[in-house]
Amino acid sequence: MDAKKSATAWSLRLIVSALFIVSALAKLSKGHLLDSPYFAISTFEVKQLYPMGFSETFAPFFSRTLIGIELALGLLLLQKNWLKKFIIPVTTLMLLVFIGHLTYVTFLNGGSTGNCGCFGELLPMTPIQAIIKNVVAVGLLVYLYKLLPQHKPQGNFWVLTTVLFASILWIFMLAPIQPPASNFTVSPMIESTPSDATPTIDSTQTAPPTAETTTSVKDTLKSKTTTVVAEPKKIASGNAQYFPNIDSGKKILCYFVPGCEHCRATAKELTEMRKKDPSFPPLYVIFMNEEAFLIPEFFKEAGATYPYKIIEIIPFWNTLGKNRDTPGVKYFWNGNEIKYYDGIKDNKFNGAELEKYIKKPYSELKK
């Protein structure tokens, strides 16, 4: 192979290799490369593998093996053993499988929104963008295959197996599968009310009936009194395991990550809302067990301390809900979910809107 073809072939190898290596490492990263492997890979499992039907038992093994294979292929593209006969065809086949899956997702959901997970949460990419990226990569591999000499010694196959198993083992060591843990950590804290706000009254306490419980409306046309129920029937929200009184009266339940700047901003805004309105519902927090040591700093920035529980990463995502993201804010009334905000996009937290929902009588919420 002449110098020009050799330089072109190496350029193609470097490009596709970097694509696979970055893809693998990005799935182990939150905000920066390899900054939080277990968090990142758990998020990948919940958001990408669970919707595909993978079980909670099998997903951790599949995710780490898949990432290990991606990393190995990226590294093996830079060596000469079995490059044309095995590495390039296998890499191309893997990309074609990804393209097929992404095409199916695009057919079902449109493909212009959401994160395909190719680069984890580090570099969000829609399914359509990922398809284009993979098609280009396949084209580069096909061109590379044609550039390489037809007859060349294939080399030592043990190099391939060594790199493959070493890569997979490294992923398992970097983000070890954690044994099942208790769903949450009890945090014995009492609610702290902002210093310049009137303490809120927990609606779980026994109190005499008020105008909020029942309202007598006089029908001037028929000259008779009708009783209107002003609050929803009490139901179980499924959160009593965290906070026993969450299903009584009006409550705000938040889903936060201690180091998340958007979560901190939301918590701070909620604290300001409580300062302005003494009747604002009690607030409770479920924290993801990711950088839990930042919780004191989180509350300091929020301006108040609230009752909280810490739950493990995967249970947290499951509790948050499918296709939901942080920060999450739920408004409950007697266990009934009235409003749910999540993420930082279309459904992000809206304090002014939440205030309106809280002040609305139940009769208007039912409409």
C-alpha positions in Angstrom: 0.0 0.0 0.0 1.4 3.4 -1.0 2.0 6.2 1.4 -1.1 8.1 0.4 -3.4 5.1 0.9 -1.7 4.2 4.1 -2.2 7.7 5.5 -5.9 7.7 4.5 -6.4 4.2 6.1 -4.8 5.4 9.3 -7.0 8.5 9.4 -10.1 6.3 9.0 -8.9 3.9 11.7 -8.3 6.8 14.1 -11.7 8.4 13.5 -13.7 5.2 14.0 -11.5 4.1 16.9 -12.1 7.4 18.6 -15.8 7.1 18.0 -16.0 3.8 19.8 -13.6 4.6 22.6 -15.4 7.9 23.4 -18.8 6.2 23.2 -17.7 3.6 25.7 -16.1 6.1 28.1 -19.1 8.5 27.8 -21.4 5.8 29.1 -19.3 5.8 32.2 -19.4 9.6 32.7 -21.9 12.1 34.1 -20.5 15.5 33.5 -16.9 14.8 32.7 -15.1 11.6 31.5 -15.2 8.8 34.1 -16.4 11.2 36.8 -19.1 8.8 38.1 -19.0 5.4 36.4 -21.6 3.6 38.5 -24.1 6.5 38.3 -23.6 6.8 34.6 -23.9 3.1 33.8 -26.9 2.7 36.1 -28.6 5.6 34.3 -27.8 4.0 31.0 -29.4 0.8 32.1 -32.6 2.4 33.4 -33.1 4.8 30.5 -31.9 2.7 27.6 -32.0 -1.0 28.6 -35.1 -1.3 30.8 -37.4 0.2 28.0 -36.0 -2.5 25.7 -37.2 -5.2 28.0 -34.0 -6.0 29.9 -34.5 -7.2 33.5 -32.9 -5.6 36.5 -30.9 -8.8 37.0 -29.5 -9.1 33.4 -29.1 -5.4 32.5 -26.0 -4.7 34.7 -24.1 -7.6 33.1 -25.2 -6.7 29.6 -24.4 -3.0 29.9 -20.9 -3.6 31.2 -20.2 -6.3 28.6 -21.5 -4.1 25.8 -19.4 -1.1 26.9 -16.4 -3.4 27.2 -16.9 -4.7 23.6 -17.2 -1.1 22.4 -13.9 -0.1 24.1 -12.2 -3.3 22.8 -13.2 -2.7 19.2 -12.0 0.9 19.4 -8.6 -0.2 20.6 -8.3 -3.1 18.2 -8.9 -0.9 15.2 -5.5 0.6 16.0 -3.6 -2.7 15.7 -2.9 -5.0 12.7 -3.9 -8.5 13.9 -7.0 -9.8 12.1 -7.9 -6.2 11.2 -9.5 -6.8 7.8 -10.8 -10.3 8.2 -12.4 -10.0 11.7 -12.2 -6.6 13.4 -13.6 -4.4 10.6 -16.5 -6.8 9.8 -17.5 -7.2 13.5 -17.3 -3.4 14.0 -19.5 -2.9 11.0 -22.0 -5.5 12.1 -22.2 -3.9 15.5 -23.0 -0.5 13.9 -25.6 -2.1 11.7 -27.3 -3.6 14.7 -27.3 -0.2 16.4 -28.8 1.4 13.2 -31.5 -1.2 13.1 -32.5 -0.6 16.7 -32.4 3.2 16.3 -34.5 2.9 13.1 -37.1 0.9 15.0 -37.1 3.5 17.8 -37.5 6.3 15.3 -40.4 4.5 13.6 -42.2 4.2 17.0 -41.4 7.6 18.6 -40.3 9.9 15.8 -36.7 9.9 16.7 -36.3 13.7 16.9 -36.5 13.8 20.7 -34.9 12.0 23.6 -31.4 10.6 24.1 -30.4 7.5 22.3 -27.7 6.7 24.9 -24.9 6.3 22.4 -22.7 8.7 24.4 -24.6 8.3 27.7 -25.7 11.5 29.4 -22.3 13.1 28.6 -23.3 13.9 25.0 -27.0 13.6 24.4 -28.0 12.6 20.9 -31.4 12.0 19.3 -32.0 8.6 17.5 -32.0 10.3 14.1 -28.6 12.0 14.9 -27.3 8.7 16.0 -28.4 6.9 12.9 -26.6 9.5 10.7 -23.5 9.1 12.9 -23.5 5.3 12.6 -24.2 5.4 8.8 -21.2 7.6 8.3 -19.1 5.3 10.5 -20.2 2.3 8.4 -19.2 4.2 5.2 -15.8 4.9 6.6 -15.3 1.2 7.6 -16.3 0.0 4.1 -13.9 2.5 2.5 -11.2 1.3 5.0 -11.8 -2.3 4.1 -11.3 -1.5 0.4 -8.1 0.4 1.1 -6.4 -2.4 3.1 -4.4 -5.0 1.1 -6.2 -8.2 0.0 -3.5 -10.7 1.1 -1.8 -10.1 4.4 -0.9 -12.3 7.4 -3.8 -12.2 9.8 -1.5 -12.2 12.9 -2.1 -13.5 16.5 -5.7 -14.0 17.4 -4.8 -14.1 21.1 -4.2 -10.3 20.9 -7.9 -9.9 20.1 -9.2 -12.1 23.0 -6.7 -10.5 25.5 -7.8 -6.9 24.6 -11.5 -8.0 24.6 -11.5 -9.7 28.0 -9.2 -7.0 29.5 -11.6 -4.3 28.4 -14.7 -6.0 29.8 -12.9 -6.8 33.0 -11.8 -3.2 33.4 -15.4 -2.0 33.0 -16.6 -4.4 35.7 -13.8 -3.2 38.0 -14.5 0.4 37.3 -18.2 0.2 37.9 -18.7 -3.0 40.0 -22.2 -4.4 40.2 -23.5 -3.6 43.6 -25.5 -6.2 45.6 -29.2 -5.4 46.3 -29.4 -2.8 49.0 -32.2 -1.5 51.1 -34.4 0.7 49.0 -33.7 3.8 51.1 -31.7 5.2 53.9 -33.6 6.6 56.8 -32.6 10.2 57.6 -33.9 11.2 61.0 -34.4 14.9 60.4 -37.2 17.2 61.4 -38.6 19.7 59.0 -37.0 23.1 59.1 -39.1 26.2 58.3 -37.5 29.3 56.9 -36.8 31.7 59.7 -38.9 34.5 58.3 -41.9 32.3 57.4 -44.8 31.2 59.6 -44.5 27.5 60.4 -46.8 25.4 58.3 -49.4 23.1 59.9 -49.2 19.5 58.8 -52.6 18.6 57.5 -52.2 15.1 59.0 -52.9 16.6 62.4 -56.5 16.4 63.7 -58.2 19.7 63.3 -61.8 20.9 63.3 -63.5 21.0 59.9 -62.8 24.2 58.1 -64.2 25.9 55.0 -61.6 23.9 53.0 -63.2 20.6 54.0 -66.7 21.4 53.2 -68.4 24.4 51.7 -72.0 25.3 52.0 -73.4 26.9 48.9 -76.8 28.4 48.9 -78.7 27.9 45.7 -80.6 31.3 45.5 -82.9 30.0 42.8 -84.0 26.9 44.7 -83.5 28.3 48.2 -81.7 25.2 49.5 -78.2 24.4 50.8 -75.9 22.0 49.0 -72.7 20.4 50.5 -69.8 20.4 48.1 -66.8 18.2 48.8 -63.7 20.4 48.6 -60.9 17.8 48.7 -60.2 14.5 47.0 -60.7 11.2 48.5 -57.6 9.9 50.3 -55.6 7.3 48.4 -52.2 5.6 48.7 -49.6 7.3 46.5 -47.0 4.6 47.1 -44.7 6.9 49.0 -45.7 6.2 52.6 -42.6 3.9 52.9 -40.6 7.0 52.7 -42.8 9.5 54.6 -45.8 8.1 56.6 -47.9 11.3 56.3 -47.3 12.0 52.7 -50.8 10.9 51.7 -52.6 13.2 54.1 -53.5 16.7 53.0 -51.4 18.8 50.6 -47.7 17.8 50.2 -44.8 18.6 47.9 -42.5 15.7 47.1 -39.2 16.4 45.4 -36.7 14.1 43.6 -33.3 15.7 43.8 -29.6 14.7 43.1 -27.4 16.4 45.7 -24.9 17.7 43.2 -27.4 18.8 40.5 -27.4 22.6 40.0 -30.9 22.5 38.6 -32.2 20.6 41.6 -30.6 23.2 43.9 -32.1 26.0 42.0 -35.5 24.4 42.2 -35.1 23.8 46.0 -34.2 27.4 46.5 -37.2 28.6 44.5 -39.5 26.3 46.6 -38.0 27.8 49.8 -38.7 31.3 48.6 -42.3 30.3 47.8 -42.7 28.9 51.3 -41.4 32.2 52.8 -44.0 34.2 50.9 -46.9 31.8 51.6 -47.2 30.4 55.2 -49.9 28.0 54.0 -47.6 26.4 51.4 -47.7 22.6 51.7 -45.0 20.8 53.6 -42.1 19.8 51.5 -40.3 16.4 51.5 -37.2 15.3 49.5 -36.0 12.0 48.1 -32.3 12.1 47.2 -30.5 9.9 44.9 -27.5 8.2 46.6 -25.0 10.0 44.4 -22.6 12.3 46.2 -24.8 12.1 49.3 -22.1 14.0 51.2 -23.2 17.1 49.4 -26.7 17.1 51.1 -25.7 19.6 53.9 -24.3 21.9 51.2 -27.5 21.4 49.1 -29.8 22.5 52.0 -27.5 25.4 52.8 -27.9 26.7 49.2 -31.6 25.9 49.3 -32.1 28.1 52.3 -33.9 25.5 54.4 -33.7 21.9 55.6 -36.5 19.5 54.8 -37.2 15.9 55.7 -35.5 13.6 53.3 -34.6 10.0 52.4 -31.7 8.7 50.4 -32.4 5.9 47.9 -30.0 4.0 45.6 -29.5 5.1 42.0 -31.6 2.5 40.2 -34.5 2.5 42.7 -34.4 6.3 42.5 -34.8 6.3 38.7 -37.6 3.7 39.0 -39.4 5.8 41.6 -38.9 8.9 39.6 -40.8 7.3 36.7 -40.2 6.1 33.1 -38.7 8.8 30.8 -38.6 11.3 33.8 -35.6 13.3 34.8 -34.4 15.5 37.7 -35.3 17.7 39.2 -38.7 16.2 39.9 -41.5 18.0 41.9 -44.8 16.4 42.7 -47.8 18.1 44.2 -50.0 15.6 46.2 -53.4 16.1 47.7 -54.5 13.3 50.0 -52.2 11.0 48.0 -53.6 12.1 44.6 -51.0 13.3 42.2 -52.2 16.7 41.1 -49.2 18.0 39.2 -45.8 16.5 38.3 -42.8 18.6 37.0 -39.6 17.0 35.9 -36.4 17.7 34.0 -35.2 20.9 32.5 -37.1 21.0 29.2 -40.8 21.3 28.4 -42.1 19.9 31.7 -39.6 21.7 33.9 -40.6 23.1 37.3 -42.8 26.2 37.1 -43.3 27.9 40.5 -45.9 30.4 39.4 -48.0 27.6 37.9 -47.6 25.4 40.9 -48.9 28.2 43.2 -52.1 28.4 41.1 -52.6 24.6 41.3 -52.2 24.7 45.1 -54.7 27.5 45.5 -57.3 26.0 43.2 -60.3 24.3 44.9 -60.8 20.6 44.2 -63.9 21.4 42.2 -61.7 23.2 39.6 -59.0 20.6 39.6 -61.5 17.9 38.6 -62.4 19.6 35.4 
